[in-house]
Amino acid sequence: MATKTVAFEIKRQSSPDAVAVWESFEVEWRPGMNVVSAMMEIAANPVTAEGRATTPITYDSNCLEEICGSCAMRINGKARMACSALVDNLDQPIRVEPLSKFPLVRDLQVDRSVLFENLKAVKAWVPLDGTYDLGSGPRVFPQEQEANYPLSNCISCTCCMEVCPQFNEETGFVGAATIAQVKLFNNHPTGKVLKEERLRALAGDGGIQECGFAQNCVEVCPKQIPLTNAISDVSRDVILQKAKDFLRG
Amino acid sequence: MASPRIIVVGGGLAGLAAVIKIAEAGGTVDLFSIVPVKRSHSVCAQGGINAAKNLKGEGDTTDKHFDDTIYGGDFLANQTPVKAMCEAAPAIIDLLDRMGVPFNRTPEGLLDFRRFGGTLYNRTAFAGATTGQQLLYALDEQVRRHESEGKVRKFEGWEFLSAVLDSNGVARGITALDLRTMELRSFPADAIILATGGIGAIFGKSTNSVVCTGSAQSAVYQQGVTYANGEFIQVHPTCIPGEDKLRLMSESARGEGGRVWVPRTAGDQRPIKQIPEAERFYFLEEWYPKYGNLVPRDIATRAIHKVVYELKLGLDGQPMVYLDLTHIDRATLNRKLEGILEIYEKFVGDDPRDVPMKIFPGMHYTMGGLWVDFNQMTNIPGIFAAGECEYQYHGANRLGANSLVSCIYGGFKAGPNALSYAKSLSAAEGDGGHSSELTRQAEINAKLLKNKGTENPFKLWRELGEVMTQHATVIRYNSGLKKADDKIVELLERYKNVNLSDKSQWANTSFAFTRQLKNMLELARVVALGALQRDESRGAHYKPDFPDRNDEQFLKTTKASFTADGPHFEYEGVDTQFIQPRPRRYDAAS
């Protein structure tokens, strides 16, 4: 009996300096299969569709349930998480390539550490006095929790940065994910003590004014984070902060 | 003397908790993690974190939390550390709240709590159904703050290979592999803390993340660290079976009122909504009227097995039962459970607000782990452990929502204890064993790259997963466990003949995996043989041929130590000084 198969074309590049090549694979179809399980299958049987021996594919993955943010890649041209990309919903051959805006490591693996550096630059944390017991936290009403929780769901996948026309070396734009975290921490009853510093960090080159409001970020976000709202709100706060700083001289 | 250097391996909740305490006490930390720490497996925890805050006027106390945990763990846990953890839990919740974790709230603006398995109290604080993610982020942010102040150096994308031990057998650092450049290096430290999580990959498919191989635990076990209670493996009753993994469907679904059932008649072809209540078999509610759907996980898992395999009532003859939320209004579901409902929708395609979910048990958690003393130190001086990789807090079965609290509490203990140990450590003789350990690791690597065998490591791994899942999970027979161990021994032999399809020295993921595989195989023997030796049933360890708990012989911690001929087992008495062991009967009225 002929087994049903799924056709893949995967972009391979053995190192940052190597030439990229496309390889084709035919993988046995299974119900509920996602792009990651196809790559696991290829690792167990690293042979191309033409029958040529190759190497297992290098890619980032961890939780496989779209919560760790590891497996972002371009699948049929769209930046998305490979674990939640079910093959039954994709046109074949399924074309898989690495994110294009980040330094390539190998195959589908890229270096996205810029996001974590950006989070440092905007002090995306609540500055605690210490972790010793200081009693209960501030009261937070359900409406506030419900507004902040979606912002706190950001999985740092960087899809929003990949699809942003302004996110490139020329602008040095921080990207939507970082701006949303600024909103989150500026909203927090204790986190807001650093509000001015965060807004100033977004006021210069590569800051919030680089946003061209293309709105690609909010469309691609796998967690449906209200990124454009966050950008509008923080943008307004940055302008007010600039005005205040100007008047203070 | 210069300030001590501590190495923490693993950036999940336990590792980050340890890092924060050390940085706060003025120490400096090198933090190693395979993945960027924000992507650690703790993100997968869903339902919540336990603490007896008693904010629902139920009269809950930390003593009741302690009793539920010990009873839920079938009296195998040492009671002193569990008692201390339960007493510390309320302050840990307050701290997380101060860090900005967006816990769900009551109308008064206070923390909301829900019920979880193995208790009758609303004791579980939660942030939607992504509590682990929110907790991990809060600790990650605090660590990022310490990192920006120069107190923490992160080595993300480095894999721990071994501890460096001096001629007296004292830990003096680690060796690690840069997963990008494949560079092997050793790093000096005065104490190391392993916080390297679970061992799901030993079972092939589980609810665990890809990095949860147990490789680090196994590496130090093979260097002389004792491994305790390895046979106690939690199989979570409600998972979505998948090709690449088993996706967890949180216990909080039942905590919020979800009901588990099958049609009373096998092969009932009617649409679900046309099956009247009387013809639905809510087997957990019928068999366990007091706890209902919120019996502990081992009990629920065995009940589902019984319904599917003995009563033959699985849905459409398949190993599946319903987990039904459709009687709860959508707004409540979205507010409290959205994260897990989205997972089901995305990966299965049905909306669980409209259609009952189809679920089945899956390997989830190891109660066993590295043996540690009450200060979180292993039997090798200078090697500490915290989180799922150690054995201390859950006995024979972990209660839902106790893992997050045990990770943070364990990390909070391990950090300061490692620091004070390091402060009193005398200087190493010579190079502290660094060059010989580096040589040993380099030889292992070279041999692996040169091997010209015929075995594919990923295929060996699949065979391991199949045999472990079949024989060493829910129902265990000695004949099956023997078969499992024979198979592992065979796989260890075939491993010598392994051939890497990628021999390059740049971001070679199959090289790293193949090293992990050896460690998985060694640790799998501890699980299988530990289970074989324990001729009783206790918590998650269930043998139909020995259906009762046998306190006289087995109210003991299993301690496995590595030898070239396989694990050697010894047994240690359990600290039961606060709560006298009593029969564990969730079906009884009292």
Interface residues (C-beta under 8 A of the other chain):
Chain A: S14 S15 R30 P31 G32 M33 N34 V36 S37 M40 A43 A44 N45 P46 A53 T54 T55 P56 T58 Y59 D60 S61 N62 C63 L64 E65 E66 I67 C68 G69 S70 C83 S84 L86 V105 R106 D107 Q109 S113 F116 L119 K120 K123 A124 W125 V126 P127 L128 G130 T131 D133 L134 G135 S136 G137 P138 R139 V140 F141 P142 E144 Q145 E146 N148 Y149 S152 N153 I155 S156 F185 H188 T190 G191
Chain B: I20 K21 E24 V35 P36 K38 R39 S40 H41 V43 C44 A91 D94 L95 D97 R98 M99 G100 P102 F103 N104 R105 T106 P107 E108 G109 L110 A127 G128 T130 Q133 Q134 Y137 A138 E141 Q142 R144 R145 E147 S148 E156 R180 S209 V210 V211 G242 E243 D244 K245 R247 L248 R335 G339 I343 K346 F347 V348 G349 F412 N456 F458 K459 R462 S501 D502 S504 W506 A507 N508 T509 S510 F513
